[in-house]
Amino acid sequence: MVDTVTREQPRQAKQLTVIAGTGTRARRRQGLSKGATRAITIASAVAVPIVIWLLVIRLFDVSSGLLPSPDVLAQALWDNFSALMLNTYPTVVETGVGYALAVVIGIPLGWVLARPGIISGTINTMVLTAQIIPKVALAPLLIVWFGFGYTPRITLVFLVTFFPIVVNAASGFRSVPTAVRDLGQVLGMGPWTRLRELEGPSALPSIFAGLKIASTFALIGAIVSEFISAASGLGFIIFQTQQSLNTPLLFAAVVVISVFGLVFYGLVALFERVAIPWHVSQRKT
């Protein structure tokens, strides 16, 4: 009997090893599959528009003055790379500073709006009323108030990005579960401790949703402001090339803007993954 048990133990150990090895290989295959799927998705997102682009040019015999081919666009990027990078700096400054101001002011204001009371109701009404005003229509007025320079452009970026940040922050703080609030009271936490330890983390998913939306609006606000009041920036290049019918350079500026927009959005999304991995990991993406 003892010999039988002794002989069975190595066999069971081998079976467990085989099962563990199979699970490890399955996880590796799953990881590779996800990586391959993501690579194919990115490649398709780049290749399909280029193929459609080439087909439109070939089938309809479109001139480069209306729609430059990829090689003409690449040449324009190469020839004007230093000028494009030089004019990217003002756009980055306007986008970053205006966005940062909206974050610093918008999130605390969202917390205030989530509190019940007359003051929060009054501020909420004021914010909603201000949002109805078309921000682009304010650009000439901002020039009258602040003159030419960075100030009116940063202000326009701030105005464009402020509302989605405030609204999503307020929604996040309002949606904190009652059980979480009660837990803070049971533990005897003060208001700021509850905000830091319980309410803030619970509201972060909604806050980051607003931050990602605002990141796309920020770049739009910067480009529009440069159409009107700038002597530099990527928006200024687009305005100038439209006037001179330099379509390849116009498209080159659009490409640089698109890359900057993707990088900016990606940084916000990366910060979200670092700040709330417990939420992002549950997404099926």
C-alpha positions in Angstrom: 0.0 0.0 0.0 2.8 2.4 0.9 4.6 1.5 -2.3 1.5 2.2 -4.4 1.1 5.7 -2.8 4.8 6.4 -3.3 4.6 5.5 -7.0 1.5 7.7 -7.4 3.1 10.8 -6.0 5.6 11.4 -8.8 2.9 10.7 -11.4 0.6 13.3 -9.8 3.4 15.8 -9.6 4.1 15.3 -13.3 0.4 15.9 -14.1 0.4 19.1 -12.1 3.5 20.3 -13.8 2.0 19.6 -17.2 -1.2 21.4 -16.2 0.8 24.4 -15.0 2.9 24.4 -18.1 -0.2 24.3 -20.3 -1.7 27.3 -18.4 1.5 29.3 -18.8 1.6 28.6 -22.6 -2.0 29.5 -22.9 -1.4 32.8 -21.2 1.6 33.5 -23.4 -0.5 32.7 -26.5 -3.2 35.0 -25.2 -0.7 37.8 -24.7 0.8 37.3 -28.1 -2.7 37.2 -29.6 -3.6 40.5 -28.0 -0.3 42.0 -29.1 -0.8 40.8 -32.7 -4.4 42.1 -32.8 -3.3 45.5 -31.6 -0.5 45.6 -34.1 -2.9 44.6 -36.9 -5.4 47.2 -35.8 -2.8 50.0 -35.8 -1.4 49.0 -39.1 -4.9 48.8 -40.6 -5.8 52.3 -39.2 -2.7 53.7 -41.0 -2.8 51.6 -44.2 -6.5 51.8 -45.1 -6.7 55.7 -45.2 -3.6 55.8 -47.3 -5.0 53.2 -49.8 -8.2 55.2 -50.1 -6.2 58.4 -50.5 -4.2 56.9 -53.4 -7.3 55.5 -55.0 -9.1 58.9 -55.0 -6.1 60.5 -56.6 -5.7 57.9 -59.3 -9.4 57.4 -60.1 -10.4 61.0 -60.2 -7.0 62.4 -61.4 -6.9 64.9 -58.5 -4.1 67.5 -58.8 -1.6 68.0 -56.0 -3.0 71.5 -55.6 -6.2 70.0 -54.3 -5.0 66.8 -52.7 -1.3 66.1 -52.6 -0.2 62.5 -52.9 1.6 60.8 -50.0 5.0 61.3 -51.6 4.4 65.0 -52.2 3.2 65.3 -48.6 6.3 63.5 -47.3 8.5 65.9 -49.3 6.7 68.9 -47.9 7.2 67.5 -44.4 10.9 67.0 -45.1 11.5 70.4 -46.7 9.6 72.4 -44.0 10.4 70.2 -41.0 12.4 72.9 -39.1 9.7 75.6 -39.7 6.9 73.1 -38.6 8.8 72.3 -35.4 9.5 75.9 -34.7 5.8 76.7 -35.0 4.8 73.7 -33.0 6.2 75.2 -29.8 3.6 78.1 -29.5 0.8 75.6 -30.1 2.1 73.3 -27.4 2.5 76.1 -24.9 -1.1 77.4 -25.6 -2.6 73.9 -25.4 -0.7 72.9 -22.3 -1.1 76.0 -20.2 -4.8 76.5 -21.1 -5.5 72.8 -20.4 -3.6 72.9 -17.1 -5.5 75.9 -15.9 -8.8 74.2 -16.8 -7.8 71.2 -14.8 -6.6 73.1 -11.7 -9.7 75.2 -11.6 -12.3 72.8 -13.1 -11.8 69.8 -10.8 -12.2 71.6 -7.5 -15.1 73.6 -8.9 -16.7 70.2 -9.9 -16.4 69.1 -6.3 -18.1 72.3 -5.2 -20.9 71.8 -7.7 -21.5 68.3 -6.4 -22.3 69.6 -2.9 -25.9 70.4 -2.2 -26.8 74.0 -1.5 -27.7 77.4 -2.9 -24.1 78.3 -3.7 -23.4 75.2 -5.8 -26.8 75.6 -7.6 -26.0 79.2 -8.5 -22.5 78.4 -9.7 -23.9 75.5 -11.7 -26.4 77.8 -13.5 -23.6 80.3 -14.2 -21.4 77.6 -15.7 -24.2 76.2 -17.9 -25.1 79.7 -19.1 -21.5 80.5 -20.0 -21.2 77.2 -21.9 -24.0 78.3 -24.2 -21.9 81.2 -25.6 -19.9 80.1 -28.7 -16.3 80.3 -27.6 -15.0 81.1 -31.1 -17.2 84.2 -31.2 -15.3 85.4 -28.1 -11.9 85.3 -29.8 -12.1 88.8 -31.3 -13.2 90.1 -27.9 -10.4 88.4 -26.1 -8.0 90.2 -28.5 -9.6 93.5 -27.6 -9.2 92.7 -23.9 -5.8 91.1 -23.8 -4.1 92.2 -27.0 -2.0 90.0 -29.2 0.2 87.3 -27.7 -0.2 84.2 -25.7 -2.9 85.5 -23.3 -5.9 85.5 -25.5 -5.0 82.2 -27.1 -4.4 80.5 -23.7 -7.7 82.0 -22.5 -9.6 80.5 -25.4 -8.1 77.1 -24.8 -9.1 77.4 -21.1 -12.7 78.3 -22.0 -13.0 75.5 -24.5 -11.7 72.8 -22.1 -13.2 74.1 -18.8 -16.8 72.9 -19.3 -16.2 69.1 -19.9 -13.7 69.0 -17.0 -16.2 70.6 -14.6 -19.2 68.6 -15.7 -17.4 65.3 -15.5 -15.8 66.1 -12.2 -19.2 67.1 -10.7 -20.8 63.9 -12.1 -18.0 61.8 -10.6 -18.3 63.3 -7.1 -22.1 63.0 -7.2 -21.9 59.4 -8.2 -19.8 58.4 -5.2 -21.7 55.5 -3.6 -23.5 56.2 -0.4 -21.8 53.3 1.3 -18.4 54.9 0.6 -19.5 58.2 2.2 -21.0 56.3 5.2 -17.7 54.3 5.6 -15.8 57.6 6.0 -18.2 58.7 8.7 -18.0 55.4 10.5 -14.2 55.6 10.5 -14.4 59.1 11.8 -12.6 60.7 8.8 -12.7 64.4 8.3 -13.9 66.0 5.1 -10.5 66.3 3.5 -9.5 62.8 4.5 -12.7 61.4 3.0 -12.0 63.3 -0.2 -8.5 62.1 -0.4 -9.0 58.5 0.6 -12.6 57.6 -0.5 -14.5 60.2 -2.6 -11.6 61.3 -4.8 -10.6 57.8 -6.0 -14.3 56.9 -6.6 -14.7 60.0 -8.8 -11.5 59.5 -10.8 -13.0 57.4 -13.6 -15.5 60.2 -14.5 -12.9 62.9 -14.0 -10.5 61.2 -16.4 -13.3 60.8 -19.0 -13.6 64.6 -18.9 -9.9 65.1 -19.1 -9.6 63.0 -22.2 -12.5 64.8 -23.9 -11.0 68.2 -22.9 -7.6 67.1 -24.3 -9.1 67.0 -27.8 -10.9 70.3 -27.4 -7.7 72.0 -26.1 -5.9 71.5 -29.4 -8.9 72.7 -31.4 -9.1 75.8 -29.3 -5.3 76.5 -29.8 -5.6 76.1 -33.6 -8.7 78.3 -33.9 -7.1 81.0 -31.8 -4.0 81.0 -34.0 -6.3 81.5 -37.1 -7.4 84.8 -35.6 -4.7 86.4 -33.4 -1.3 84.7 -34.0 1.9 85.4 -36.0 3.2 81.9 -35.2 1.9 78.4 -34.5 0.5 75.5 -36.5 -2.8 77.3 -36.9 -1.0 80.3 -38.3 0.8 78.1 -40.9 -2.6 76.6 -42.0 -4.0 80.1 -42.4 -1.0 81.3 -44.4 -0.8 78.3 -46.6 -4.6 78.5 -47.3 -4.1 82.1 -48.5 -1.1 81.1 -50.7 -2.7 77.9 -51.9 0.3 75.9 -50.7 -1.7 72.7 -50.2 1.2 70.3 -49.5 2.4 72.5 -46.6 -1.1 72.9 -45.4 -1.5 69.1 -45.2 1.9 68.8 -43.6 0.8 71.1 -40.8 -2.4 69.1 -40.4 -0.3 65.9 -40.0 1.9 67.5 -37.3 -1.3 68.7 -35.5 -2.7 65.2 -35.7 0.4 63.6 -34.3 0.6 66.1 -31.5 -3.1 65.5 -30.7 -2.6 61.8 -30.5 0.5 62.2 -28.3 -1.4 64.6 -26.0 -4.4 62.3 -25.7 -2.1 59.3 -25.2 -0.3 61.0 -22.3 -3.7 61.7 -20.6 -4.7 58.0 -21.2 -1.4 56.8 -19.8 -1.8 58.9 -16.7 -5.2 57.4 -16.3 -3.8 53.9 -16.4 -1.2 54.8 -13.8 -3.6 56.6 -11.5 -6.5 54.1 -11.6 -5.3 50.7 -12.9 -8.1 49.0 -11.0 -10.6 50.7 -13.4 -8.7 50.5 -16.7 -7.9 46.8 -16.2 -11.6 46.0 -16.3 -12.1 47.5 -19.7 -12.2 45.1 -22.7 -9.7 47.1 -24.7 
